[in-house]
Amino acid sequence: MASFLTSLKPFPLSSPDFLGKGDMEISSSQNGSIMWFFRDKGFDDKSIHEMFKKCKRLEGVHRDRASENWAYLRTIGIQDRKIPSIVTKCPKILALGLNEKIVPMVQCLATLGTKPSEVASAIAKFPHILSHSVEEKLCPLLAFFQALGVPEKQLGKVILVNPRLISYSIESKLTQIVDFLASLGFTREGMIGKVLQKYPFIMGYSVDKRLRPTSEFLKLIGLTEQDLQKVAMNFPEVFCRDANKILSPNVAYLKRRGFEDGQIAALVSGYPPILIKSIKNSLEPRIRFLVEVMKRDINEVVNYPDFFRCGLKKTLELRQKLLEQRKIECSLSEMLDCNQKKFLLKFNLIERPT
């Protein structure tokens, strides 16, 4: 943890653009009213009222502090057009001490990212991250993730992809999710960290309302504990989908198409996203193409579930056309389990390099 804290590099607090022209021209007779500041920035009375409801501290904020904080957001790469939305979501930003609160957090986030734009993007996604403490929230959170096996170089990706993580309680929220993943057979060191790196958003879901019901549904359709680990490790987003609204309709569709229970379990185990793909836009067009154009038995995809991963036009239609022209017969895996160049070479559809 000390390594990223000691490498902090401050963002510039002064530049020709730091204070906007409109900010400097506000008359001193307005006595620093934050209301005039908002109106000068183009907010209507309704929006201003909503922001005051969200943050009572605005009533005591001087326009100079608001102007300074607003201008600083520009200096760290946030586009002017996005700042009003950020302030609307988290008006507290204008009431925070710039050097005491905002700058330290931005500096720490900057050490976690590989590009300056990543910090600006994270703040735009979750402006409230600036209102949290580096010492009390960010550092303990980073230490928690490192203990789970997330490499230091990957900590930035986890936080900046899902900055809302900083708002969760380690004790009452994150630890509960770690315990749930451990109950699936994951070791606490390493494996859970890989799940977190793969899909940081999993830490935002409720164990009782979402993760556990979904895992029970997956068990119900025939997945083993080993299968569940495979799903969580490779496609953790599947665990985060509503079993009744999303997963169940897809299972029902597969049954209507003639797949038996054991076959559905094999399909889900082999390619878990089959449960969250759109029936209308993804599953149905591919199955129709398999049966009507490729003239294959529907059961063939049970042995090669990655069929549903392949692009319909760029892969399936193109390769099927080439094979038909040469009257070549092969299995789905022989046809699809390679890139385009290897496919062409495999079936002598182009001349091999000498």
C-alpha positions, 0 to 999 in steps of 0.5 A: 500500500505504501508504494502507491501512496508514495508515488502520488503526483499532484494535479496542477491547481492553477492554469489560465483556465482555472477560473472561468471568465463568468466566475470572475465577473460575478458582482461582489454585491451578490455577496457570494451567493451560491444561487447566483453561481448556479444560475451563472452556470445555466441551472434552472430553479428546479435543478437548483432546488433539487441540489439543495435538497440533496446537500444541505451544506450548499446553503453555506457554500461561498461562490468562490469555493464552488467556482474553484472546485468546478474549475478544478474538475476541468483541469483533471480532464473532465469535459465542460459539458459533463460537469453540470451532470456530475454536480447535479448527481453529487452537489456536495462536490462544490462544498468540499475542501479542494486541497483537503478532500478533492485533490488527495482523492484525485491524486490517489486515483491517478496513481491507480490508473494508466491514463489520466482519462480513466480518473475523469471517467471514474468521477463522471460515473460516480462523482460521490467518490470525491466525497470519500476519505483516502485514509478511511475508505480508499486505502482500506478498500485497496488493502481488502482487495489485495488480501483477496489476491488482486495484484497491485497493478490490477487494483486500479482497474477494479476501482476505476471500472466500478468506482461505486465500490468505495461507497460499500462497507467492507464489513457488512457488504463486501465481506458477505460477498466474499463469504458467498464466493467462498461457499462455492468452493473458491479459496479466499486467496487468489481465486476470488480476486480473479473473479473480482478482476473479471467483473468488479460489479459483482461486489455491488449485488445483494447475496440474498436477493440476487447472487444466492437465488441465481446460484440456486437456480443454476443448481436446479437446472443441473450445474455442479459445484465445479460448474458453478465455479467455472461460471463464476470464474469465467462469466461472473456476470451471469451470477448477477442476472435475475433468475426469474426475469432473465435466466428462466425464460432462456431455459424455457426457450431452450426446452421449447427448441427440444433440448432436454434437461441434461443437454441444457445443463451441458450448454450452460456449463459449456457457454454460460452466457447462453442464459443471458443472451437475447432470445430474439437477437442472438439465440433464435437466429443462430438456432434457425441458421443451424437447422434451416441453413446448415442442415444440422441436428440441433443436438450438435451444439450440445457438444460445442456450446461455443457455437453461440459465441460465434458471430452470425454473419462474420463467422457462421454465414461466411464459413458455411458458404465456403464449405458448401462451395467445396462440398466439405463436411465437418463437425461444428468444432472443426468448423469454428474452433479456430480463427479465420486464417487457420480455418482457410488453411485447414480446409485448403480454401487458400494456398498454403504459404511456401 
